[in-house]
Amino acid sequence: MKYLADLREGDSISDVYLCKYKVQAETRNGKPYYNVILQDKTGTMDAKVWEINSDGIADFDVMDYIYVYGDVSRYQGALQASLKRIKVARDNEYIASDYLPVSPLGIDNMYTDLKAVIETVKNPHLNRLLKSIFIEDEKLAEEFKNRSAAKTIHHSFVGGLMQHTLAVTRLCKFYVKAYPALNHDLLISAALLHDIGKVRELSGFPQNDYTDEGQLLGHIVMGSELIAEKAREIPDFPPKILRELQHCILAHHGEYEYGSPKKPALMEALALNMADNTDAKMESFSEIISGLSAERKDQWLGFNRIFDSNIRKAGEY
């Protein structure tokens, strides 16, 4: 197949893709059309179906694998497909793994790294808690390994949650060396667990969307609850350690306006907030510039709400 990332302005599009999004809208003249988002493992592309009543446009829905035919053009700086024919693909016409973006670091390799980090936590209560979540609860561990870290914005791919978690943990390891006042075992445990609630907040692929529970409660609250549930299963788990660990989870977004129920009151919570924010923003920037075409690598990309700035890639020298 020809992946979406390989398509260029002026190309024809003729292959099977996952329909990630579909909604009917109207032109200014009242003519109905479809807004569609196509997906494969290299990313997504916006598409339009202007003649929705055409004989070439079969009935299809979100999460269908669809064969599409049309043209690729550029609109407001981004590639967009205009689809003239669509039909739902049969099971033998596609391989599902071609349509799921996956971490380039490898799921198994990252999980091996994660288990190694757990062994550096020497406090027996925290070590036991981490193993109960990431190793002994096989269903939970499998969900964690394959979830994304977000629906969009950053790490929105299979294994993204684990990749983000390990990146945050590496930053926290650096902080511990730079600032010896930090409690290593508390900070590293909090780093490993800070987004564990996302296994409940987000559904698995290909949907990768917010669950009902996720919409109502959010991953921060659900993560704190999950940790408390697991700690209660461990005999004589110290309440003080649990409270401090939960505080780090509840405060890791740093500010109330960013959805944080608490502001950091412990040095470890502050360090976790900075590490989480650093990796989220650096990965977001990396994903933006990695997708640039050759002709746009030296161009300003326009205002970006995440960074509250007009952004571009630095020159190569």
N, C-alpha and C positions, 0 to 999 in steps of 0.2 A: 504494500500500500504506500501511497504518498502521504507522509505525515504533514500535519498542518504547519509545523515550523518550517517546512521546506517549500511551501507555496509562496509565490511572489505576485506582485501586481501584474495583471494581464494573463495570468495562468488560468487554465480551465480546472475546475475541481470535479473529480469523478471517482468517488470511492465510498466506502462505508465509514461512518463516524457515529459516535454516541451523541444523541440529542440531549444535551445537558439542561436546556431551558427552551420553553416555547410559550409565547403569549400572543394573542391576537390584538392588533391595534388598528388605528384608522389613519389614513393620510388626511391632510387638510381638506381634501375634497370629499371626505367621508368614505373613501374606498378602503375596504379591509385588507390587511396584510399580516404576515406572521413575523415577529421578532424571534430569532432562533439563536442558540449558542451551540456550536459543534465542539466536540472534545475528542482528543486522542491523548496518548501518553506524553506528547510534546507540548500540549497546551490547549488553548481554546481559540475559537474564532467566531466573531459575530456574523450572522447571516440574515438575509431578508428573503421572504417568499412573497413577491408582489402579486402573483396571480394565484391566489389560494384556491380558486374554483376550477383551475385548469385540470384537464384529464391526466396530466402528468404528475399531479400532486396527490399522492395517496394519503389516506388517513394515517397519522402517526402521533405519538405522544412523547412526553418527557421520559427519558431513560430507555427509549427504543434505540436500537442500532439501525441506522437508516442509510440506504444508498442514496447519494445525492449527485446531481449534475448541475453545473452552473459556471459562473465566471467570478474571478477574484479581482476586486478593485480596491482603491484606497479611499477612505472617507475620514476626514478630520485627522489625518496622520496615521490611522490604523487600517490594517487589511480587513476587508469585509467581503463576504460571498453573497452573490445574488443567485438564488437557487431556482432552477427552471423545472427540474424533475426530482421527485422524492418517492421512494418506496421503502417499506420496512424490510430489513434484511432477514434472511433465514439463518438459523443457528449455525449452519455449516459455511456461511459466507463471511464470518469474521472470527477473530481470536480475541477474547475479552481482554487479555493482558496488553494488547496493543492500544487500549483506550484508557488505561489507568496510569497517570503520572506517578513515577516511583522514585524514591530517593536514590541519587547516584552513589551513595555510600554503602548500599547493600544492607538489607534487613538483618541478615545473620551476623554480619560483621559488627554492626552497631549493637546488637543484643549481646554479643560477646564482650564488647567494650563496657556496656552498662553493668553486666554482672561483675566485671573486674572492679568497677568503681564502687559497687556495693561492698566489696571486700575491704575497701579502705576505710569504711565506717566501723570503728572498733567498739563503739558503745553497744553493748549486747542487746539492749531494748530496740534501738533504732535499726541495728543490723537485722534483727528478727523481723521487725515491721517491714523493712524493704524487701526481704526475701519472701515474706508472706504475700506481698502484692505483686512483685515482678517475676517471681519464680514459681512459688507453690500454687498460686491461683492461676492455673494454666489458661482458663478462658479470659481472665482479665489481662494476663500477659500477652496473649495473642491479639486482643483488641488494641492494647497499647502499642504493640509493634507495628500495626498496620493502619492506625489512624493518622489523619493529618493533624497539623497544629492549628489550622484555621480553615474556614470555608473559602476564604480568599485572603488577600494581603500577603501572607508569608507562609512558607512550608505547607502549602495546600496540596500535598501529594502523599501517596502511600509511604508510610515511614517518616513523614514529616514531623510528627509529634516526637518520635524518638530522636530524630536528628536534632531538633530544637532543644530537647531536654539535655542531650549530651553536650551541645554547644554551651548552654547556660551553665552546666556543671563544670566544664573546663574553665570558663571565666571565673566561677566561684573558687575553683582550685587556685587560680592565680591570685585572687583577692586574699585568700588565706595566707599565702606566702608573703604578700605585700603588707598585710595588716594582721600581725600575729594575735591581736586581741579577739579576732573572730573565732568562734567555736566551730572547728572543722566539721565535726560529726553532725551538728545541728544544721549548718549551712548546706553541706553536701546532701544530706537527707532531704532538706527542703527543696534544693535544686532538682533532685531526681523526682520529687513528688509534686512540684508546683503546679503542673498542668494535668495531673492524673484525672481530674474531673472531666477532661475533654473526652474520655472514653464513653462518658454518659451524655455529654453535651452535644456531640456530633455523631451522626450515623456513619456507618462504614461506606466504603466506595461500592458502586459508582455514585451513590447519592451525595455523600459528603455534605450533609445539610444538618441544620439544627433539629434536634429532637424536641418533642413537646416539653419534656423535663428541662432540656437545655434552654429553651426559650423562657421558661418560667423562673428557673433558679440560677442558671449560669454555672460555668465550670469552677469558679472560685468557691462558691458555697458547696457545690457537690463534691469537690475535691476534699474540702475540710470534713465533710460528713463521711466520705469513704474512708479517710484516714482514721477517724474516730471509730468507725465500725470495725476496722481491722485491729486497731489497738485494743479494743475491748475483748478480742479473742485471745490476746496474749496475757497470760497470768502475770499479775503484779506490774503491769506497764505503768511507769511513774506518771501521775497526773501532770506534774510540772513540765516534763518533757513534751507530753502531748499538747499542752496549752501553748508552749513556745513554738512547737512545730506548726500547729494550726494557725498561730498568729502570722508566721512567715507566709503561709499559703494565703491567708485572708488579706495580707498587706502587699502582695507581690506586684500588684498594678500601681501601687504607690500613691495615687490620688483618687479622691472620691469621684471626680468627673471621668475617670477612666475605668470606673466600675469596681474600684477597690473598696470593700466594706470597712477596712481599717487602713490608717496610715502607718508606716513602719515605726515601731516603738523599740525594736531591737536592732542592734548593729547588723545581725545576720539577715533580718528582713529587708534592711536598706540595701545591703549588698546583693541580695536576690533580686530586688526590684531593678537595680541598675543593670545586672547581668541579663535579665529577661528583656528589658527594654533595648539594650545594646544588640542582642542577637536578633530580635524581631526586626529592628530597623535596618541593621546591616544586611540581613537576608533579603528584606524587601527591596533595598537598593540594588543588591546583587542580581535579583531576579529581573528587575527592570532593565538594567544595562546589559544583562546577558541575552535578552531577547531583541536587542537592537539590530537592525539591518546595517550593512556596511556603510551606507550613505548617511545614516543617522548617528553614527558613533561620536562625531564631533559637534553635534547640534544640541542646542538647548531643547529640552523635552517639554517645557511648559510647567505651569504651577502644579505641584503635587501636594494633596491635602495631608498626606502622612508626614511629610517633612516641612510643610508650610512654607514652601520655597519653590522657585523655578530651579530645575535640576539638570545636570548633564554629566556625562562620563569624563573623567580627567584624560588629558592627552597621554599618549604613549611616548616616553622619551627616557 
